[in-house]
Amino acid sequence: MSQTTDYRISHLDALEAESIFIFREVVAEFERPCLLFSGGKDSIVMLRLAEKAFWPARIPFPVLHVDTGHNFDEVLQFRDRRVAELGVQLLVASVQEAIDQGLVVEPPNKMRNRIQTPVLLNAVEKYRFDALFGGARRDEEKARAKERVFSFRDEFGQWDPKNQRPELWALYNARVHPGESIRVFPLSNWTELDVWHYIARENLELPSIYFAHEREVVERDGMLYAVNQYVQPRPGETPRVERVRYRTVGDATCTAAIRSDADTIEKVIAEVATTRVTERGATRGDDRVSESSMEDRKREGYF
């Protein structure tokens, strides 16, 4: 009895192949690409995809971290270790240095996400990057759902959602004039659950704060913020120890944790599969400023 060859591929294989194609397309079309790498789960998956795209050669572009100076220690330690393992060049654009030099002013609430934008744009100009890989996904937030895979930015680094290029049949227009650039999102069609399934399949290491652990927190606006050197209890707030984990990582002043007992990848996948709130909607205080807060920042040049 003859056997029938099965040529079907899995959902994850299809997503991986699409992302690898995008990485290779960018390197073929652009002169100075760069990957935005924070040490978070999405950028860790991006780094793995880039590694696969160009294996056995090294990743042919640097990685850039726009460092607010308010990062979680576990994430920074992981960032440094991972890029060292891969032999990738790490560039750091420091918000604290920009504050010290008078290039930006820290807001009264100490949240530095908004002032990341001029620091990023300064780094783009300094290193003459014409394409930047970002880990944004369309399922994260309404403004990010408007992004193309190749997101055009003008000579001021600004994004106009009404002036983007069609991407029919996965054909990407990479043409830019001097000073213009493209933000590229290879994970656009992935979901948070896809990311976690891929992490499990590839056995990728993550910073420990993605898994349930005991942490001292304060509750603000229904969200749990870790007590640390950047976040201190306000009058009337009582710190308490909760078992929490982080769905996303970023500036410690505006990134909240969630109550969770998910201390393994399998438990995290089960938890994410049942949630009905996006990771940014559940944990990012900076996105609660207004309905259009993310879109406003993206128009200015944000990730």
Stockholm file with secondary structure:
# STOCKHOLM 1.0

chainA/1-303         MSQTTDYRISHLDALEAESIFIFREVVAEFERPCLLFSGGKDSIVMLRLAEKAFWPARIPFPVLHVDTGHNFDEVLQFRDRRVAELGVQLLVASVQEAIDQGLVVEPPNKMRNRIQTPVLLNAVEKYRFDALFGGARRDEEKARAKERVFSFRDEFGQWDPKNQRPELWALYNARVHPGESIRVFPLSNWTELDVWHYIARENLELPSIYFAHEREVVERDGMLYAVNQYVQPRPGETPRVERVRYRTVGDATCTAAIRSDADTIEKVIAEVATTRVTERGATRGDDRVSESSMEDRKREGYF
#=GR chainA/1-303 SS CCCCCCCCCCHHHHHHHHHHHHHHHHHHHCSSEEEECCSSHHHHHHHHHHHHHHTTSCCSSCEEEEECSCCCHHHHHHHHHHHHHHTCCEEEEEHHHHHHTTSSCCCTTCCCSTTHHHHHHHHHHHHTCSEEECCCCTTSCTTGGGCCSEEEECTTSCCCTTSCCCCGGGCCCCCCCTTCEEEECTTTTCCHHHHHHHHHHHTCCCCGGGSCEEEEEEEETTEEEECSSSCCCCTTCCCEEEEEECSSCCCTTTBCBEECCCCSHHHHHHHHHHCCSCHHHHHBGGGGSCTTHHHHHHHHTCC
#=GC SS_cons         CCCCCCCCCCHHHHHHHHHHHHHHHHHHHCSSEEEECCSSHHHHHHHHHHHHHHTTSCCSSCEEEEECSCCCHHHHHHHHHHHHHHTCCEEEEEHHHHHHTTSSCCCTTCCCSTTHHHHHHHHHHHHTCSEEECCCCTTSCTTGGGCCSEEEECTTSCCCTTSCCCCGGGCCCCCCCTTCEEEECTTTTCCHHHHHHHHHHHTCCCCGGGSCEEEEEEEETTEEEECSSSCCCCTTCCCEEEEEECSSCCCTTTBCBEECCCCSHHHHHHHHHHCCSCHHHHHBGGGGSCTTHHHHHHHHTCC
//
